[in-house]
Amino acid sequence: MSADIVVVTGTSTDIGKTIAVAAVASAARAAGLRVAVCKAAQTGVAPGEPADLAEVERLAGSLPTREPARFPEPLAPETAAARAGLPPVTLAEIVDAVAELAVNADLVLVEGAGGVLVRLASDLTILDVANRLDADLLVVTDPGLGTLNHTELTVRAAHAAGVRVRGLVIGSWPDAPDLAMTCNLADLPRLTGIPVVASIPTGSGRLASLDFRAAAPDWVEAGAFHPAHTQETVPLKEIHL
């Protein structure tokens, strides 16, 4: 694939990944890139209902998308698939979806589910997806108390799997940050060795599409979507399927 592939994960669930994907997509498009988005596995939404990709398009504007698998209950994808009596999503399905998008894109964003070790299937995590795609990670994290532990654990897990981390994204930065948040903004890159490449203001997902797209380039640095700005932290290891 000639497109740049970036996997967007989080330190937990409900951390702001979907809004972060929309913001990075908007900033990249403002910089002239063709952007596409894949949701690796969608849970908690019935067939036909709008889900995360619809929210990305509502905020960032129409763009090519793929959703390889969907399960109705709001659970980890592996568990949601089992409870629905459906086969879990496969690595091949995700790779094929990304490959289709990459044909006509400069940047493909792949949104995970929950954190890096949440099971998409019994033997599949978003780290396996990133490794197979030779993709960098963007890690969406919370600015508040506890984030240093969660974020460093996530980055260490990525490094142990041989996956590069391109940057950290603050998923919801308030108008009036407290002392812990202010300190964490400096401590996160110091402790993880990974730069903060985007900070999304709290409530950004409630903006109208045009306002969101106009503001996103101010929230997102080029390092989030431009591989020339990537700091390669560890070499990728080869995996065999």
Sequence and secondary structure as in RCSB ss.txt:
>XXXX:A:sequence
MSADIVVVTGTSTDIGKTIAVAAVASAARAAGLRVAVCKAAQTGVAPGEPADLAEVERLAGSLPTREPARFPEPL
APETAAARAGLPPVTLAEIVDAVAELAVNADLVLVEGAGGVLVRLASDLTILDVANRLDADLLVVTDPGLGTLNH
TELTVRAAHAAGVRVRGLVIGSWPDAPDLAMTCNLADLPRLTGIPVVASIPTGSGRLASLDFRAAAPDWVEAGAF
HPAHTQETVPLKEIHL
>XXXX:A:secstr
  SEEEEEEESSSSSSHHHHHHHHHHHHHHTT  EEEEES EES  TTS  HHHHHHHHH S  EE   EESSSS
 HHHHHHHHT     HHHHHHHHHHHHTT SEEEEEEEEETTS SBTTB HHHHHHHHT EEEEEE  STTHHHH
HHHHHHHHHHTT  EEEEEEEEE SS  HHHHHHHHHHHHHHS  EEEEEETTGGGS HHHHHHHHHHHB GGGT
 GGG    S       
